[in-house]
Amino acid sequence: MSALLSDTALTYVTPPAHRGWRQPLAALLRGGARGLAIQLAVLIGVALVIGMLAANVVANLQRLGVKTGFGFLERPAGFDISQTLISYGEQSTYLTAFVVALLNTLLVFALAGLLATVLGFLIGMGRLSGNGIVAAAAGLYVETFRNIPVLIQLLFWYFAVLRPLPGPRQSLSVADVVFLNNRGLFLPSLYFGDGSGFLIAAAAGALLVTLGILLAARHRRIQSGKRPGWVRCAALPIIGLIAAFWLAPAGGIAWQLPRLAGFNFTGGVAVTPELFALTLGLGLYSAAYVAEIVRSGVQAIPRGQIEAARSLGLSPWQIARMIEMPLALRIIVAPLGAYYVILLKNTSLASAIAYPDLMHVFAGTVLNQTGEPLEVMLITLATYLGLGLVLSGMTSAVNRWLPR
């Protein structure tokens, strides 16, 4: 019966074969010589219009005496950035400032995307729950966050929730390990000492061995229909790794807790209020859309698949884990990837709360200082376009791989 389920699912969701470069070429030649001539004429017309616009811009810039070129990227920036993931100072170049702003943008996108994905999957499955209270609460969440503009939500989290928090000395704390105040969120971090290299290598090796055992056991179970007994050995590398960490000498890897020193906290990881507000605002807003994508993907599965699973005696959790989610993934990957591109573009709203992202630092401060709007905006537009194309390409690759 499980084989029947798999075969039926593959027949239902497998997309047409990818034809590579032949499909657009066939579409180009479909209209014959006349159609090809019309398309070439349109293409030449568009190129001429773009060339005329570019020439007009260059002529106006020369008439106004505006300097052009990308040489400003090598000049010192002369300003500070409140959050940096790499080394940066006032003597760093504008190119370094661009890299810092780009990394800050990618950090917001990664954190908000992770929160939106996890929460969206839970809420999407909750909307399909047989429990009326759970389904109603999930539906209320979706309708509430989806219908409030994302900019208003960002301003709410930043000005109405985080700014009124008490100062560092009156911080809200969780077990005196996590602290929240108007300076941000302070979390424990890992400290890597002199002996950390061996422990990191041991951790990587243990994880690879465990993953290899699990994959081999899965392959054997698919072939024989039985789970091999030696799959229990997958826990041994993890147990050995825990023992290695426990017996490791001091100075290897240790937790570094945040502590109050003067008027602020030191140690640990400090999440600025701007980053915290952006992660909450974009993550909670996007989770509503991810939940709808998940719900629609699950409901698109033929009901016969679910009924067959129930007839086999599978529990609701087993049905969701082994039937609904694997089949729904093949349906929701494309719209989910498209929404990730929208989430990436929504990070440009970070400048509304002065978070040092690409728009705020490069298309704001750098543009005002250099007085070269054309080059700055071209770099900004090309960066967002490139990131969007990368996400689209990754989505297409995953979408082609899943049916296999």
C-alpha positions, 0 to 999 in steps of 0.5 A: 500500500505504501508503494501505491501511495508513492507511485500515485503521488509521483504521477499526480505532482511530477512536472513536465520534463525540463527541455533546457534551451530547446523550449525558448528556441522553439517558441522563437521559431514557431511563427516562421520567418515573419514572426522571427522578423517581427520579434527582431524588430521589437528587440531592436526597437527596445534596444534603441529606446534604452540607448537613447535614454542612456545617451540622454542621461550621460549628456545631462550629467556632463552638462551639469558637471556631475562626476560619474564612475565607480572610483568612489568605492575606494575612498574612505567612508568616514562614517560609523555603522551601528551593526557590523558583522565584519571589521569596519571603521571610519577609515574603511572604504565605501566598498566595505560599507557596501559589504557590511550593509549587504551582510546586515540585509542578508542577516535580517532576511535569514532570521525573518525567513527562518521564523516565518518558515517555522511559524508558518508551517505550524500555523498552516497545519493548525488551520487544518486541525480537527480541533476547532479552537486550534483552527480558529486561532490559526485563522485569526492569526492569518487574517490579523497579520496579513491585513495589517501593512508590514510597515505599520507592524515594524513601527509597532514593534520598534516604537510601541514594544521595544522602546518603552522597555526598561533600561539595562538595570531593570532588564526583563530576564529569563533565568538570569541568562537572557536579558531584554531591555531598551538596548536590545536582546542579550543572549549567551554565546559560545566561547572558542578557546585554544582547544576548540579546534579539536572539539569542532572537528570531533563534532563535525565527524560525529555528525557525519558518521551519524548522518551516514548511518541514518542514510544507510539504514533508510536505504536498507529499509527501502530495499528490504521493508524492515528497519535494520537493528544496527540503526541504533548505533547512530546514537553512539557518535553523539554520545561520544561527542557529549562525553568529549565536550564534558571531559574537554579541558578548560579553555576549549568551548564554553558558554559566555553569559551576558552580564551587567557592567556599568550602564550596559551588558557585556559578553554574549550576543547583543541583538539590537532593538532594530534587528529584533523589531525587524525579525519579529515584524517581518517574520510574523507578517510573512508567517501568515502568507507561508501558512496559507501556502502550506494550507493550500498545498496540503489541501491540494493533495488528493483525498485518496492519499489521506484515506489510504493512510488512515485505512492503514492505521496511521496516526494523524502525526504520522499522516502529517509527517509521512504523507501530507508534508512530503507530497505538499512540499512538491506543490508549495516549493514554487510559491514559497520560493516566490514569497522568499523573494518578496520577503527579501524586498521587504527588508528594504523597509528597515530604513524606516527604523534606522537599521543599517541595511543596504537601503539605509547605508548605501542608498541613503548615507553613501548616496548623500555623501558621494553625490553620485546617485546614478552609480549608487542606485545602479549598484543597489538595484543590481544587488537586489536583482541579483539576490532575487535571481539567486533565490529564484534559481535555487527555487527552480533547482529544488523544484526539479529535484523534489519529484526525483 
